[in-house]
Amino acid sequence: MQRQDIRVGWVGLGVMGLPMARHLKAAGYTVVANTRTHAKANALIEEGGIWAASAREVAESCDVLFAMVGMPSENEEVFFGKEGVFAAAQFPNVLIDMSTSEPAFARRVDAAARVRGAHALDAPVSGGDVGARNASLSIMIGGDAAVSDRMQPLFAKLGKNIVRQGDSGAGQMTKLVNQVCVAMNTLGMCEGIVLAQRAGLDAQAMLDCISGGAASSWSLTNLAPRILRGDLDPGFFILHLAKDLRLARAAAQELGLDLVMVERASKCYEDLVAAGFGKKGTHAAVLLHSEACEIALKQRA
């Protein structure tokens, strides 16, 4: 197919989904989209995107459908709900789930797609809002190799590090590994900043020094400066990372692993959600040591 002949469907226009869908529209693809809040689609529609009233209507209007939603319940509704993808009378050739969910869910979607004569890929991403806006995401793909190869021109408009990890579910398992590493890294960065500030160091001078050494990381480069500016807005929600760590814990348990640090990191992010910080960015873990967090947790106890 030529690019102008491919109709792309997109479900989920949040912090990351919207810029990703806009990249495909800018590249010349027809994009049919749905999201829970119509206003979030305005920028895409102004650029020529087409609104659909449901995931079912998106599925009936496209050749390749992408989904990018936050929570497992939303994913279930998008694919298997009354107005979901699998309720469509006409069906896309390929479903691509870029949300983060259980590997078993990816296998379930792929099996259901095959019944309809189609294929599904699980293709979760890493890189946050910055990666989404810059089309520099890492994309972790699970599913049929030939289908993955055919979708490469689309993936190339969204990311830079695009790797098929294996069969259906392998992309999601890779993403859970990624989220474990992200959580540990972010928590370490946040506690380092708290330590520096409590010790009376110039936090910016500290970052300038350690950013070029072994402590260097994506979190240190991209999130630490936000903390110093007092900007705790989300590139990726605490609420979503807490969910991802629950999925990682479940996967570890199924494999007979006792991952002590994952359990501790999970508690940290669950505490932040309980304290009312779920809609802040993951770097708001710096608030774990704040009086506001301590008061909120005591009130909920």
N, C-alpha and C positions, 0 to 999 in steps of 0.2 A: 504493500500500500504506500502511496505517496502521502506526505504529511497532511495535505489539505483534504485527503479522503478519510482520515482517522478522526473519529469523534471520541473525545476523551470525556469520561464522566468523573466527577469529583464530589465526594461526600465528606464534609467536615472542613470548615474554613476558619479555624482558630488561629492562634499565634503563629503556628508553623504551616498549617494547611493553606491559608490564604496566599502567602507569598509563593508557595510551591505551585498552586494552581495558576497563579498569575504568570509564572515562568513558562508554563506550557502554552498559555494563551499568547504570550509575547513571541513564542517560537513558531507560531502559525497554526497551532492545533485549535480545532473547535472544542470548546470546553463547556459542558453542561454540568451545573453544580447544584447541590443542596446542602444546607446547613441549618441547625436548629433555629438560629436567629437570623431572619432575612436580612437585617441591616448589615450583617457581617459580609454579605455577598455584594454589597453596593459597589465596592472598588472593582471587583471582577466584572460585574455587569456593565459598568461604565466603560470598561475596556473591550466589551464585545462578548463577554461570557453570557451564557443562557441559563436562566433560572428554571429549576424543576421543583415541583411541590413536595417530592418525597424521594427516598433512595430508590424506591421501585421505579419511579418515573425517570430517574437518572439512568438506571439499568436498561430501561426500554429505549433509551435515546443514544446509546454509546456503543463503541466497539471494545474499548478498554476502560474499566472502572477502577478508580483509586478511592480508598477510604483512609481518612486520617482523623480519628476521633480519640477521646481521652481515656475513657473508662470501659472495662469489660461489658458492663450493662449496655452502654451505647453501641459497642461493637455488635453485641447480640441483636439489638434492635435494628441496626443498619442492615445486617445480613439476613436475619431470620425472623424479623418482626412482621406484623401484618402488612405494613407498607415498606418492607425491606427488599433487598436485592433479589432474594429467591422467590419473591411473590411476583416478579416481572413476567409478563406474557412473552416478550421477546428478551433475549439474553445476550450480554456482552460475550466476546470471545475469551477475554482474560479479566480476572479480578485480581487486583493488587492491594493487599492490606498493608498500609504503612503505619498503622497504629501498633502499639505494643500490647500484646496479649499472650495468653498461654500457647505454647507450642501445640497442644492438643486442639485448640480452637483453629489454628491454621490448617491442621490436617482435616478437621471437620469441614471447613470451608472448601478445601480442595476436593474432598470426596463428593460434596454436594454439587460443586461446579462440574465435575466429571459426569455426573448423572445428567446434567443439562448439555453435555457435549462441549464443555468449556474447560478452562484450567484456572487455577488460582496460585498466586505467589504470595508468600509472606515476605514483606520487604520493609521492616522497621528501620528507623534512621537514628543517627546521632549527630549532634552539632548545634542543637537548640535554635533559637530564633535567628541568631547570627548566621548559622549555616543555611537555614531556610531562605533568608533574604539574599544571601550571596550565592545560592545554588552550589554550596560547597559541602553538602551533607555527606556523611558516610552512610552507605546503604547496604544492609545485610540481607541477602536474598535466600529464601528457601523455596524449593519447588523444582519443576521439570527444567532441565538444563536448556533444552531447545526453546522453550517458552521464554526463559530468562534472557537468552540471547536475542530473541526477537524484540524484547522490550528495552534493550539497551539504548536505543535512540531517545526514548522517553526518560529513562533514568538519567541519562547524561545531561538532561536539562535541569536536573534537580540536585545532583551531587557530583563529587569528584572521586571518592573512594568507593567503588561499586564492586562488591565481591559476592558471588554465589557461594553460600556456605554448605549447601547440601540439599537433601530432599525436603519436602514440606515440613515445616516446623523448625528447621535448622536456623532460619533467619531469626525467628523469635528467641530461640535459645541463645544465639549469639548476642542478641540485644539484652537479654537478662544478664549475661556476663558483663557486657558493657555497662549496664546500670549499677551493678555491684561495684565496678571500678570507679565509676563516676561518683557514687555516693561516698565512698571512702575518701576519694581525692578531695571532694568538695568539703566534707566535714573536717578533714585535716587542714585545708586552707583556711576555713573559718576559725578553727580553734587557734591556728597560728596567729591570725590577725588579733583575736581576742587577747592572746598571751602578750603580743607586742604592745598593744594599746594599754593593757593593765600594767605592764612594766615601764610605761612611759616612753617607749621608743617612738620615733617619727615613723609612722606606718608606711608612708610613701617611700621614704629612704630605705626602709627595710625591704619593701617589695622590689625596688630598683636593684638592690644588691642580690637578693636570693633568686630573682627571676632568671638569671643567667646561669644558675648552677643546677645541682641535682634536684632541687625542689621545683624546677620549672614544670609547668603543666598547663593544660587548656584552662582549667579553673583559675589558676593563678593569673594567667594572662587576660582572660576575658571577664571573670567574675569578681576577682579581688578589687579591681578599680571601681566597679559599681558599688561595692560595699563602702569603700572610702568616700564615695560621693553621696552616700546615703540612699542610693538607688537600689531598692529591693524588689522592683517590678519583675515579673516573670519573663524569662526566656523559656523556662520550663517550670511548670508548677510543682511546688512541694507536694501537693495532693497527688500528682501523677507519679512522682518518684516514690512516694510511700506505697502506692499501688504496685509499682514495678518491683519493689523490694519484697512485697508480699508474694508476688509471683516467683521471684528468685528463691525465696525461702521454701516455697512449695516444691519447686523443681529440685532443690537440694535434698529435701526430705525424701522425695521419690527415688533419688539416687543413693540414698543411705548416707548422706553427708551431713555433718554437724558443723556448719560454718558460723563460728562464734562471732566474728566481726560483722557478718551480714546481719545476725540477730541484733547486735548492738546498734548498727547503723539504722536498721529498720525501726527500732524503738525511738531513736532520735527523731526520725521523720514523722513517726506516728505521734510523738509528743508535740511536735510543731503543728500538726493538723489539729490535735486536740486543743491546743492553745489558741486556735483561730487563725493560724498563719498559712493555711493550705493553699490560698490563691496567690501567695507571694512566690518569688523565684527560689530555686533550690539553694542559692547562696544566702537566703535569709536564715539559714541554719546558724548564722552568727547570733541570732536572737535567742538561741538555746540558753545562753549565759546572761540574758537580760532579766531585769527585774519584772518586766511586763510578762515574760514567758513564765517565770516562777509563780507570779500571782495568778495567772490564768490557769495553770495546772493545779494549783492548790484549790482554786475555786471549783474545779471540776472533780477533784478527788472525793 
